Amino acid sequence: MTKPDFVSMTRTELRQYILDHREDQEPLEVYIDRFQNPNNKVFPAPESIEDLENFPELHRQNLEKQRKQA
């Protein structure tokens, strides 16, 4: 059986293929490579209960910053 050309598939087609063929790792890797935004920020995981307690405020500050940049 010949695999489809994952690179030429649309995002919707590729996503559906991945859902229908969960055992196939190749299309998942193509999907991640193609649609991952290199500008996404990665935030460190909370290290303590205090970090978790402050999350709502940190989240609000981040949303305000994003709105000002838009």
Secondary structure as GFF3:
##gff-version 3
##sequence-region A 1 70
A	DSSP	three_ten_helix	6	8	.	.	.	ID=ss1
A	DSSP	alpha_helix	11	20	.	.	.	ID=ss2
A	DSSP	alpha_helix	25	35	.	.	.	ID=ss3
A	DSSP	alpha_helix	49	53	.	.	.	ID=ss4
A	DSSP	alpha_helix	55	69	.	.	.	ID=ss5
###
